[in-house]
Amino acid sequence: MGAWRSYRLRLQRKRWRIRAFRKRRELAVAKDRTDQIKPDDILVFSTLRNEKVRLKYFLKYYRQMGVNHFLMVDNGSDDGSAEYLQDQPDVSIWTSQASYKRSRFGVDWLNWLQSRYGHGHWTLVVDVDEFFVYPFCDTRPIRALTDWLDASSIKSFSAMLLDMYPKGSIDSFPYTEGQDPIEIASWFDSGNYTIAKNHRFGNLWIQGGARARAFFHDRPERAPALNKIPLVKWHRDYAYVSSTHMLLPRGLNFVYDEWGGEKASGILLHAKFLDTFSGKAAEELSRKQHYAASHEYKAYHRHLKDNPDLWCKWSEKYINWRQLEILGLMSKGNWA
């Protein structure tokens, strides 16, 4: 990469960091327990709106994995989400009534919080409907992964977003607060993915899966991106550019092997398609706070009126991470 491009990317990173610093004024502290964070703690960062029904299992899942503290931004919930999180002993929460869209879809808020509290920590940025799966996660806590990454001088770890769905119409299986959503949304597409390289930032761009097949079959190039780099050994000089799809410095995006080998990677099980989805999609469409004039939620709205069944004869039922590795969706690389 040329010196001029490197210089422009450094300027862009500086701009995102300055923007995040300014956007900090949009955050109001609801409960600050960050004085409990120890130097080697593993941290989760997340933004949410009206997700109380999901929070109990979300926190349980990541606590059992070995996460030590949660730093959350509640963007105008009116369902009790913020109040619930304030009562959790390992959660620090900020609230904001500001525009989600004008915060670059929450990226500015989390860039600031990671810069302020995440420096020197392994940080995991996930939505409350995303469940991180990594090699050996059934027998090893997340600290085993981060210790290996530290020993290998690896600072970022990728995980493809895998859309999960039930067998049958989305609204046919009521979700109960505290339930593992993968008990309901236990199916996924195993093979209809495309991969390209973003030459400017160096990251991969992955599309496909159930959303591309069911909601964007006529415009697959507009299907949501599935490439994520959610786990990073954070430094205050870093900045996410677009969600967790890519970040700067550019070298953090090189989470793949261009020479025929395999680097270790994971999966984010995306439990979006529960019976709560139709109402959520309608709310987000009316708010118009999402990327590209909410074209994703417009596509959901067009197809949800038919109460779709995302299951098809090529669907696979989720078993464990080893199944995902066999299918080529993730890899343990040289971590034994």
Buried (B, 14 or more C-beta within 10 A) or exposed (E): EEEEEEEEBBEBBEEBBEBBBEBBEBBEEBBEBBEEBEEEBBBBBBBBBBBBBBBBBBBEBBBEBBBBBBBBBBBBBEEEBBBBBBEBEBBBBBBBEBBBBEBBBBBBBBBBBBBBBBBEBBBBBBBBBBBBBBBBBEEBBBBBBBBBBEEEEBBBBBBBBBBBBBBBBBBEBEBEEEBBBBEBBBBBBBEEBEEEEBEBBBBBBBBBBBBBBBBBEEEEEBBBBBBBBBBBBBBEEBBBBBBBBBBBBBEBBBBBEEEEEBBBBBBBBBBBBBBBBBEBBBEBBEBEBBBEEBBBBBBBBEBBEEEBBBBEEEBBEBEEBEBBBEEEBBBBBEBE
